Amino acid sequence: MGDFSHAGAFKKSGGRDMEPAEIKQKNKGGRPIKAVKKSRMLTLKCSNYERMIITAKAKKQDLSTSEYLREMALTGKVNFQHRALPKEVLELTGTLNHMAANLNQLAKKSNSVTEELNKMDFLVLKWLSNDLKEFALKIKVLLK
């Protein structure tokens, strides 16, 4: 007999011929795809003095050097507002996201029928819990 494993990919449509069904892909998580990916690199030659000036101007606008130079090249001026969150808060957010991913992996393992948490996993959970408490304190200090 033939293999009919592909038969589920088609649907019947009211007596008409079978049409391909929409196949939904599972979201694998991770960082969302950007609308416009900035993947091309442009190098620039300048003196140390010019570099210091450009870097200082970018820092004054609270922009990276790349953001500053891109905006100046495209529009001739910088119209950026200051970033909503300070650099420290953005760094803490990144760390918390990383820790959340670790916790999700351990939770998935603990909910699995085939795997159980071992002593090492419990130590990692305790370590992550302590780190979360420290980060909460740092955030409180930053918000004061």
C-alpha beads as a LAMMPS data file, in Angstrom:
LAMMPS data file: protein, C-alpha beads

144 atoms
143 bonds

1 atom types
1 bond types

-500.0 500.0 xlo xhi
-500.0 500.0 ylo yhi
-500.0 500.0 zlo zhi

Masses

1 110.0

Atoms # bond

1 1 1 0.000 0.000 0.000
2 1 1 1.023 3.611 -0.547
3 1 1 2.121 6.149 2.024
4 1 1 -0.737 8.581 2.786
5 1 1 1.097 10.747 5.340
6 1 1 0.636 13.776 3.062
7 1 1 -3.138 13.348 2.879
8 1 1 -3.700 15.671 5.873
9 1 1 -2.217 18.584 3.904
10 1 1 -5.303 18.755 1.689
11 1 1 -8.869 19.701 2.556
12 1 1 -12.134 18.994 0.877
13 1 1 -14.070 22.030 -0.180
14 1 1 -17.762 21.245 -0.557
15 1 1 -17.553 18.592 -3.289
16 1 1 -14.900 20.462 -5.303
17 1 1 -11.424 19.152 -5.911
18 1 1 -9.101 18.984 -2.976
19 1 1 -7.110 22.188 -2.344
20 1 1 -3.881 22.544 -0.374
21 1 1 -4.650 23.446 3.244
22 1 1 -2.811 26.304 4.904
23 1 1 0.108 24.901 6.845
24 1 1 0.831 26.891 10.007
25 1 1 4.424 27.067 11.198
26 1 1 5.074 26.954 14.903
27 1 1 6.616 30.093 16.378
28 1 1 10.090 29.092 17.497
29 1 1 10.504 32.157 19.700
30 1 1 13.549 34.373 19.761
31 1 1 13.952 37.941 18.661
32 1 1 11.267 39.172 16.240
33 1 1 12.351 39.773 12.647
34 1 1 12.956 43.457 11.908
35 1 1 11.103 45.101 9.033
36 1 1 14.357 46.513 7.666
37 1 1 17.484 44.599 8.571
38 1 1 20.642 46.691 8.782
39 1 1 23.207 44.116 7.739
40 1 1 25.450 46.105 5.388
41 1 1 28.632 47.617 6.735
42 1 1 30.061 50.951 5.621
43 1 1 33.579 51.874 6.712
44 1 1 34.799 55.419 7.131
45 1 1 38.317 56.805 7.418
46 1 1 38.977 59.715 9.736
47 1 1 41.657 61.005 12.066
48 1 1 41.680 60.253 15.786
49 1 1 40.604 63.842 16.450
50 1 1 37.638 63.563 14.048
51 1 1 36.647 60.247 15.581
52 1 1 36.660 61.767 19.067
53 1 1 34.451 64.625 17.902
54 1 1 31.975 62.316 16.129
55 1 1 31.811 59.964 19.119
56 1 1 31.300 62.876 21.533
57 1 1 28.489 64.337 19.410
58 1 1 26.793 60.943 19.190
59 1 1 27.091 60.462 22.938
60 1 1 25.668 63.954 23.537
61 1 1 22.579 62.964 21.515
62 1 1 22.437 59.624 23.417
63 1 1 22.959 57.711 20.148
64 1 1 25.423 55.112 19.009
65 1 1 28.051 56.325 16.554
66 1 1 26.345 54.318 13.793
67 1 1 22.920 55.854 14.522
68 1 1 24.399 59.349 14.627
69 1 1 26.366 59.010 11.362
70 1 1 23.430 57.334 9.568
71 1 1 21.038 60.131 10.538
72 1 1 23.533 62.859 9.610
73 1 1 24.243 61.255 6.232
74 1 1 20.571 60.711 5.355
75 1 1 19.015 63.945 6.636
76 1 1 21.889 66.297 7.443
77 1 1 20.669 66.742 11.027
78 1 1 19.838 64.688 14.093
79 1 1 16.198 64.832 15.159
80 1 1 16.273 61.986 17.636
81 1 1 14.621 62.329 20.996
82 1 1 16.514 60.937 23.935
83 1 1 15.945 57.248 24.446
84 1 1 13.059 56.462 26.762
85 1 1 15.081 54.178 29.022
86 1 1 18.588 54.637 30.391
87 1 1 21.338 52.286 29.220
88 1 1 21.439 50.542 32.617
89 1 1 17.740 49.679 32.442
90 1 1 18.153 48.308 28.907
91 1 1 21.051 46.139 30.083
92 1 1 19.013 44.848 33.024
93 1 1 16.132 44.069 30.679
94 1 1 18.431 42.024 28.459
95 1 1 19.768 40.097 31.432
96 1 1 16.251 39.462 32.742
97 1 1 15.184 38.160 29.316
98 1 1 18.139 35.770 29.329
99 1 1 17.266 34.553 32.808
100 1 1 13.614 34.130 31.826
101 1 1 14.672 31.910 28.926
102 1 1 16.704 29.754 31.333
103 1 1 13.746 29.490 33.705
104 1 1 11.453 28.508 30.837
105 1 1 13.834 25.727 29.833
106 1 1 13.907 24.389 33.392
107 1 1 10.112 24.664 33.690
108 1 1 9.675 22.757 30.447
109 1 1 12.013 20.067 31.745
110 1 1 10.192 19.845 35.077
111 1 1 6.807 19.554 33.314
112 1 1 8.097 16.835 31.012
113 1 1 6.913 13.309 31.724
114 1 1 10.226 11.727 30.769
115 1 1 12.688 14.049 32.533
116 1 1 12.965 15.104 36.156
117 1 1 14.909 17.962 37.678
118 1 1 18.180 16.808 39.199
119 1 1 20.177 18.460 42.000
120 1 1 22.108 20.585 39.507
121 1 1 18.866 21.922 38.043
122 1 1 17.638 22.844 41.527
123 1 1 20.924 24.669 42.227
124 1 1 20.537 26.592 38.960
125 1 1 16.965 27.515 39.935
126 1 1 18.152 28.764 43.331
127 1 1 20.951 30.754 41.684
128 1 1 18.527 32.306 39.185
129 1 1 16.105 33.155 41.983
130 1 1 18.843 34.987 43.903
131 1 1 19.910 36.827 40.755
132 1 1 16.321 37.922 40.130
133 1 1 16.127 39.339 43.661
134 1 1 19.378 41.271 43.090
135 1 1 18.096 42.667 39.799
136 1 1 14.841 43.724 41.424
137 1 1 16.847 45.692 43.993
138 1 1 18.980 47.310 41.266
139 1 1 15.856 48.357 39.379
140 1 1 14.380 49.881 42.556
141 1 1 17.592 51.863 43.083
142 1 1 17.579 53.091 39.464
143 1 1 13.942 54.196 39.682
144 1 1 14.506 56.291 42.847

Bonds

1 1 1 2
2 1 2 3
3 1 3 4
4 1 4 5
5 1 5 6
6 1 6 7
7 1 7 8
8 1 8 9
9 1 9 10
10 1 10 11
11 1 11 12
12 1 12 13
13 1 13 14
14 1 14 15
15 1 15 16
16 1 16 17
17 1 17 18
18 1 18 19
19 1 19 20
20 1 20 21
21 1 21 22
22 1 22 23
23 1 23 24
24 1 24 25
25 1 25 26
26 1 26 27
27 1 27 28
28 1 28 29
29 1 29 30
30 1 30 31
31 1 31 32
32 1 32 33
33 1 33 34
34 1 34 35
35 1 35 36
36 1 36 37
37 1 37 38
38 1 38 39
39 1 39 40
40 1 40 41
41 1 41 42
42 1 42 43
43 1 43 44
44 1 44 45
45 1 45 46
46 1 46 47
47 1 47 48
48 1 48 49
49 1 49 50
50 1 50 51
51 1 51 52
52 1 52 53
53 1 53 54
54 1 54 55
55 1 55 56
56 1 56 57
57 1 57 58
58 1 58 59
59 1 59 60
60 1 60 61
61 1 61 62
62 1 62 63
63 1 63 64
64 1 64 65
65 1 65 66
66 1 66 67
67 1 67 68
68 1 68 69
69 1 69 70
70 1 70 71
71 1 71 72
72 1 72 73
73 1 73 74
74 1 74 75
75 1 75 76
76 1 76 77
77 1 77 78
78 1 78 79
79 1 79 80
80 1 80 81
81 1 81 82
82 1 82 83
83 1 83 84
84 1 84 85
85 1 85 86
86 1 86 87
87 1 87 88
88 1 88 89
89 1 89 90
90 1 90 91
91 1 91 92
92 1 92 93
93 1 93 94
94 1 94 95
95 1 95 96
96 1 96 97
97 1 97 98
98 1 98 99
99 1 99 100
100 1 100 101
101 1 101 102
102 1 102 103
103 1 103 104
104 1 104 105
105 1 105 106
106 1 106 107
107 1 107 108
108 1 108 109
109 1 109 110
110 1 110 111
111 1 111 112
112 1 112 113
113 1 113 114
114 1 114 115
115 1 115 116
116 1 116 117
117 1 117 118
118 1 118 119
119 1 119 120
120 1 120 121
121 1 121 122
122 1 122 123
123 1 123 124
124 1 124 125
125 1 125 126
126 1 126 127
127 1 127 128
128 1 128 129
129 1 129 130
130 1 130 131
131 1 131 132
132 1 132 133
133 1 133 134
134 1 134 135
135 1 135 136
136 1 136 137
137 1 137 138
138 1 138 139
139 1 139 140
140 1 140 141
141 1 141 142
142 1 142 143
143 1 143 144
